Amino acid sequence: MLTAQPENFRAEEKVMNRDEYVKRSKEHALSLLEAGRVHEAVASMITDMRGSSSFGVPREIHAIGICAAAANDAAGVRTYIEGFN
């Protein structure tokens, strides 16, 4: 059942700036990597970095992460993730 909100009710909004967004994305991807989910870590970064047109990450950069994941190279994936700033 929906209830009416008071007129002065305002949902608290948290708007992240670019640095906060990248930091959160990297933390999430690194947690996936540390759990042994190499492919998911790269997919997470690609999805997050393609989610905003303000990033403008070239496809070639993502190819580095994809190739590292395909080779199951955790160190290469970590370098890919940590390279975003």
C-alpha positions in Angstrom: 0.0 0.0 0.0 1.4 3.4 -1.0 1.2 6.2 1.4 1.4 9.9 0.7 4.7 11.6 1.7 4.6 15.0 3.5 5.1 18.0 1.2 8.6 18.7 2.7 9.7 15.1 2.2 12.7 14.8 -0.1 14.4 11.5 -0.8 18.1 11.9 0.1 20.1 11.8 -3.1 23.7 11.0 -3.3 25.3 12.2 -6.5 28.8 10.9 -7.1 31.4 12.9 -8.8 33.7 11.2 -11.4 36.5 10.4 -8.9 34.0 8.8 -6.4 32.4 6.8 -9.3 35.8 5.5 -10.5 36.9 4.6 -7.0 33.7 2.7 -6.3 33.9 0.9 -9.6 37.5 -0.1 -9.0 36.7 -1.3 -5.4 33.9 -3.5 -6.7 36.0 -4.9 -9.6 39.0 -5.6 -7.2 36.7 -7.4 -4.8 35.5 -9.6 -7.6 39.1 -10.2 -8.6 40.1 -11.1 -5.1 37.3 -13.7 -5.0 38.8 -15.3 -8.1 36.2 -14.0 -10.5 38.6 -12.7 -13.1 36.2 -12.4 -16.0 33.5 -10.7 -13.9 36.0 -8.2 -12.6 36.8 -7.1 -16.1 33.1 -7.1 -17.2 32.3 -4.9 -14.1 34.9 -2.3 -15.1 33.8 -2.3 -18.7 30.2 -1.9 -17.8 30.9 0.9 -15.3 33.2 2.8 -17.6 30.8 2.5 -20.5 27.9 3.7 -18.4 28.8 7.3 -18.7 29.7 9.2 -21.8 32.0 11.5 -19.8 34.6 8.7 -19.4 35.4 8.2 -23.1 37.5 5.1 -22.5 38.9 3.8 -25.8 37.9 0.3 -26.7 41.6 -0.6 -26.9 41.9 0.0 -23.2 39.1 -2.5 -22.5 40.9 -5.0 -24.9 43.8 -5.1 -22.4 41.5 -6.2 -19.6 39.6 -8.7 -21.9 42.9 -10.3 -23.1 44.2 -10.5 -19.5 41.0 -12.2 -18.4 41.0 -14.6 -21.4 44.5 -15.6 -20.3 43.4 -15.9 -16.7 46.1 -13.4 -15.8 45.0 -12.0 -12.5 48.0 -9.6 -12.3 47.2 -8.2 -15.7 43.5 -7.7 -14.8 44.6 -5.9 -11.6 46.8 -3.6 -13.6 43.9 -2.9 -16.0 41.6 -2.1 -13.1 44.1 0.0 -11.1 45.0 1.9 -14.3 41.7 3.9 -14.2 41.8 7.3 -12.6 
